[in-house]
Amino acid sequence: MYSLLFRLLFQRMDPEQAHHLAFGWIRRAARVPVLRTFVAAVLAPRHKALRTEAFGLRMHGPFGLAAGFDKNASAIDGMTMLGFDHVEIGTVTGRPQPGNPKKRLFRLVADRALVNRMGFNNDGSAAVAERLAARKAVFRTTVGVNIGKTKIVPEDEAVADYVTSTERLAAHADYLVVNVSSPNTPGLRNLQATEALRPLLTAVREAADRTVTTRRVPLLVKIAPDLADEDVDAVADLALELGLDGIIATNTTIARDGLGLKTPKRTVEAIGAGGLSGAPLKARSLEVLSRLYARVGDRITLVGVGGIETADDAWERILAGATLVQGYSAFIYEGPFWCRRIHRGLAEKLSASPYATLAEAVGAETRKATA
């Protein structure tokens, strides 16, 4: 049914317009008590075997919504209603900004992929903090807050910009993510270099601890798939050194070659710059995740994202080392029953495996490969 709706309606619409239309439907449904209860019962049945603990937080399962879909924390209950076990909002910047000029979101339907150069369009950390503070949750979920650099802030003032967002948002975050890997903010990826990343993460950690004294807010960093292997290792080592709680692997890619794209090259070139997400990212994201787990083991929680479409993909990431997995792009192509299928498939995979729990399965294949 959804595939027909996608072909007849959404595929014919501008991707950003289609996003806002679907987003509006989700938000409105979540405001109607009887309707949201019914939708959640159908789309978000719980599987006890999938219960997951990460960063000291208990979740119904390992599958969450990646940052980028709900930039302003305005549909957390709606996305939980659809079955996501955690919702990562953002990316949120210190100052509100409109993002890059439209048109800035594109579909590569043949590749089940997206290209975006949104440019961190969001309401800013003050407005998002106010929205989170006023939120009355109707579904229990874990809320991650992803923060990034305001575009007009120069690189040498980036730390202060991240600290401002941390001070505003940390109290409302179940976990906090420092995003230094979007390709759509000039100079942002330069912050992935360890000499720049160390003071940034240290300052954010100190700001979170200073702002929230009643608990420790878990801190993660999100990295790009385009990092060289030695740079992936360097980030892993830095995360261990600083005592980070997790690493998210990976963000979108600026690569176009070597991805096996089915979309004609001239079409891809006409789209221009932006981060590519979806199925073509699958192999490299898995490589980065496996490399990270081989380096850090169980000392840091890893979150696998990038090209996850099916329960098989999610299970593969768990075996590679991910405690949590996230998706976004495939949701556009799979529709509202996507989480239900992922959860059912994961429960079947776990039941057929030699592992009693998901926690036992985390990293099992990477451990075998490196033994």
Summary of the structure (lengths in Angstrom):
residues: 371
radius of gyration: 19.1
end to end distance: 46.1
largest distance: 54.6
contacts: 1318
relative contact order: 0.14
helix: 50%
strand: 17%
